[in-house]
Amino acid sequence: MDTWITAVQAIWAFIMGACIGSFLNVVIYRIPAGRSLLHPPSHCPACQTQLKPHDNVPVLGWLWLRGRCRYCQVQISPRYPLIEGATGLLFVGVALRFSGWVPIIGFCLFVSWLIALSFIDLDTLTLPNSLTQSGLVAGLVFQGVVGSLENPSTLDGLAPALMSGIAGAGVGIWLFTLVSLAGSLALGQTAMGGGDAKLAAMLGAWLGWQHLLLASFLACALGAAVGGGAIALRLISRRQPIPFGPFLALAAILTLFFGDALLAGYRSIFFPSF
C-alpha cells in the first residue's frame, strides 16, 4: 500500500512540476523583456498565433508537434520540454525527500525560483531583482511558517526560525559582496555581478547560514571546475564573463537534498569528538 501511495505522489508531483515548468518558461522569456506574465496568452513567437490548450501540454505537447509550431512550422527549442521535465523531476525529488505539505510546497517553490533565475542568468547574465527579492521574502515567510508549526502555542519556534533565515540572508549578501570585491581587485575587472550576492542572500533565507556556506563552497567548486575546463579546452577566454547564478542554484539544490549528510560527513571527519 505504501508503495502505491508513493507512486501516486510521485506521479502527481511530476505533473504539477511539469505544469509549473511550463509557466517558468514564460517567466524566463518575459521578465527580462519587461513583459507581462499574463498577457498576451501563450503564442508562437514567430507567427504570433495563440496556442491551443492541447498545444501547451507540458512535455507531451512538444513531442506531439515534433518540435515545430503547428501553424508556421518554425522549430521550437527543445529547452522548453527540458525545463518542464526537469522541474517535474525536482518536484518528485522534493515530494519523496521531505514530509509534510508545508516543506514540500515550500521547497517546490524554492526550486522553481532557482530554475527561473538560472536560465535568465544564462540568457542575459542578469539576475532580476524582482525574483531575488521576492524569493528572499518568500524564504523568510517559509522559515516563519515552519517555525510556527513546530511550536504553534508559543513564539519559541517562530523567532529562532526567522533569525536563522535573516542570519543566512545577511551572511549570503556580505560573503558574496566581499568575494566580488576581492575578485575584482585580483583580476582588475568586475569578478561577480551584484545579483549573485542577492541570490546568495535568498539562498540563505531558505537554507540557513550553515547550509548557505556549504552551497557557496559547492558553487565555487563547480564554477572553478567548469570554468577552468572551458578555458583549458579554449571554449571561452579567460576574460569572458561566466554566469555564476546557475552554479549557485545547482549547489543550493544539492544542498537541499544532501546537505545534512554532507555536513554530517564533514563533522565526522574533521570533528569526530563533537
C-alpha positions in Angstrom: 0.0 0.0 0.0 2.8 2.4 0.9 4.5 1.7 -2.4 1.3 2.7 -4.3 0.9 5.8 -2.3 4.5 6.8 -3.0 4.0 6.1 -6.7 0.8 8.2 -6.9 2.6 11.0 -5.0 5.5 10.9 -7.5 3.1 11.0 -10.5 1.2 14.0 -9.2 4.4 15.7 -8.2 5.8 15.3 -11.7 2.5 16.5 -13.3 2.4 19.6 -11.1 6.1 20.2 -11.6 5.8 20.0 -15.4 2.9 22.4 -15.4 4.9 24.8 -13.2 7.9 24.3 -15.6 5.7 25.4 -18.4 4.9 28.6 -16.5 8.6 29.1 -15.8 9.3 29.1 -19.5 7.1 32.1 -19.7 8.8 33.7 -16.7 12.3 33.1 -18.2 11.3 34.7 -21.5 9.1 37.6 -20.4 10.7 39.0 -17.2 14.0 40.1 -18.8 12.0 41.6 -21.7 9.8 43.6 -19.2 6.6 41.9 -20.5 3.5 40.9 -18.6 3.4 37.3 -17.5 -0.3 37.0 -18.1 -1.0 39.0 -21.3 -0.9 38.1 -24.1 -1.6 34.4 -23.7 0.9 31.8 -24.9 1.6 32.2 -28.6 4.2 31.3 -31.2 7.0 34.0 -31.1 7.4 33.6 -34.9 3.9 33.8 -36.3 2.2 35.2 -33.1 -0.6 32.7 -33.4 -2.2 32.0 -30.0 -1.6 28.4 -29.0 -4.4 26.0 -28.3 -4.7 24.2 -24.9 -3.6 20.9 -26.4 -0.5 22.6 -27.8 0.5 23.7 -24.4 0.5 20.3 -22.7 3.9 20.1 -20.8 6.5 17.9 -22.4 3.9 15.9 -24.5 2.8 19.0 -26.5 6.3 19.4 -27.9 6.6 15.7 -28.7 3.2 15.7 -30.5 4.2 18.7 -32.6 7.6 17.1 -33.2 9.3 20.3 -32.0 7.6 22.6 -34.5 4.8 25.2 -34.4 1.6 23.7 -35.6 0.8 26.9 -37.7 4.0 28.1 -39.2 6.3 25.1 -38.7 9.1 27.1 -37.2 11.3 25.0 -34.9 10.5 25.1 -31.2 13.6 24.9 -28.9 13.9 21.6 -27.0 14.8 23.7 -24.0 11.1 24.2 -23.3 10.2 20.5 -22.6 13.6 20.0 -20.9 12.7 22.7 -18.4 9.3 21.3 -17.9 10.7 17.8 -17.4 13.5 18.9 -15.1 11.0 20.8 -12.9 8.8 17.8 -12.7 11.7 15.6 -11.6 12.8 18.0 -9.0 9.2 18.2 -7.6 9.3 14.4 -7.4 12.5 14.6 -5.5 11.1 17.1 -3.1 8.0 15.1 -2.5 10.0 11.9 -1.8 12.7 13.6 0.3 10.5 15.7 2.6 7.4 15.1 4.6 4.5 17.5 5.4 2.7 19.8 3.0 4.4 23.0 4.1 8.0 21.8 3.5 7.0 20.1 0.2 5.2 23.1 -1.2 7.8 25.5 0.1 10.8 23.7 -1.4 9.0 23.2 -4.7 8.6 26.9 -4.9 12.2 27.3 -3.9 13.5 25.1 -6.8 11.1 26.9 -9.2 12.7 30.2 -8.3 16.2 28.7 -8.8 15.3 27.3 -12.2 13.9 30.6 -13.4 16.9 32.6 -12.1 19.4 30.1 -13.6 18.1 30.3 -17.1 17.6 34.0 -17.0 21.2 34.4 -16.0 22.3 32.0 -18.7 20.4 34.1 -21.3 21.1 37.6 -20.1 23.9 37.5 -17.5 21.5 39.1 -15.1 19.5 38.1 -12.0 16.4 40.2 -11.8 15.8 42.0 -8.5 12.1 41.1 -8.8 12.9 37.4 -8.5 15.8 37.5 -6.0 14.0 39.9 -3.7 10.6 38.1 -3.8 12.5 34.8 -3.3 14.2 36.2 -0.2 10.9 37.4 1.3 9.3 34.0 0.4 12.2 32.2 2.2 11.7 34.2 5.4 8.0 33.6 5.3 8.6 29.9 4.8 11.0 29.8 7.8 8.4 31.6 9.9 5.6 29.3 9.0 7.7 26.2 9.6 8.9 27.5 12.9 5.3 28.4 14.0 4.1 24.9 13.1 6.8 23.3 15.2 5.7 25.3 18.3 2.1 26.5 17.5 1.3 27.6 21.0 4.2 29.9 21.6 6.7 32.1 19.7 9.5 29.8 20.6 9.6 28.3 17.2 8.9 31.5 15.1 11.7 33.7 16.4 14.6 31.2 16.0 13.4 30.2 12.5 13.2 33.8 11.4 16.6 34.6 12.9 18.0 31.6 11.0 16.7 32.9 7.8 17.7 36.5 8.5 21.2 35.4 9.5 21.5 33.3 6.4 20.5 36.2 4.2 22.9 38.5 5.9 25.8 36.0 5.6 25.0 35.5 1.9 25.0 39.1 0.8 28.0 40.1 2.8 30.0 37.0 1.9 29.5 37.4 -1.8 30.0 41.1 -1.7 33.4 40.5 -0.2 34.2 37.8 -2.7 33.2 40.1 -5.5 35.4 42.9 -4.2 38.4 40.6 -3.7 37.9 39.0 -7.1 37.7 42.4 -8.8 40.9 43.6 -7.1 42.7 40.5 -8.1 41.5 40.4 -11.7 41.4 44.1 -12.4 37.8 43.8 -13.7 34.4 43.0 -12.3 34.5 39.5 -11.0 30.9 39.0 -10.0 27.6 40.8 -10.5 25.6 42.3 -7.7 22.8 39.9 -8.5 24.9 37.0 -7.3 25.1 38.4 -3.8 21.3 39.0 -3.8 20.8 35.4 -4.9 23.1 34.2 -2.1 21.0 36.2 0.4 17.9 34.5 -1.0 19.6 31.1 -0.6 20.5 31.9 3.0 16.9 32.9 3.8 15.7 29.4 2.6 18.6 27.2 3.8 20.0 29.0 6.8 23.6 30.2 7.2 25.3 26.8 7.7 23.7 25.3 4.6 24.4 28.5 2.7 28.1 28.1 3.4 28.0 24.6 2.1 26.2 25.7 -1.0 28.7 28.5 -1.5 31.6 26.1 -1.3 29.9 23.7 -3.8 29.1 26.6 -6.2 32.6 27.8 -6.2 34.0 24.3 -6.7 31.5 23.7 -9.6 32.2 27.1 -11.1 36.0 26.6 -10.9 35.8 23.1 -12.4 33.5 24.1 -15.3 35.1 27.4 -16.0 38.6 26.1 -15.7 37.8 23.2 -18.0 36.2 25.5 -20.6 39.2 27.7 -20.6 41.6 24.7 -20.9 39.6 23.5 -23.9 39.6 27.0 -25.3 35.8 27.2 -25.4 36.0 30.5 -23.7 38.6 33.1 -23.0 40.0 34.0 -19.5 38.3 37.4 -19.6 34.9 36.1 -20.8 32.1 36.5 -18.2 30.5 33.3 -17.0 27.1 33.4 -15.3 27.5 32.2 -11.7 23.8 32.1 -10.9 23.4 28.6 -12.3 26.2 27.2 -10.2 24.7 28.8 -7.1 21.3 27.3 -8.0 22.7 23.8 -8.6 24.7 23.9 -5.4 21.6 25.0 -3.5 19.6 22.1 -4.9 22.4 19.7 -4.0 22.5 21.2 -0.5 18.7 20.9 -0.2 18.8 17.2 -0.9 22.1 16.1 0.5 23.3 19.0 2.8 22.6 17.3 6.1 24.5 14.2 5.0 27.4 16.2 3.7 27.7 18.3 6.8 27.5 15.2 9.0 30.2 13.6 7.0 32.4 16.7 7.3 31.9 16.8 11.1 32.7 13.1 11.4 36.0 13.5 9.6 37.3 16.8 11.0 35.5 17.0 14.3 34.8 13.3 15.4 34.6 14.2 19.1 31.7 16.6 18.7 
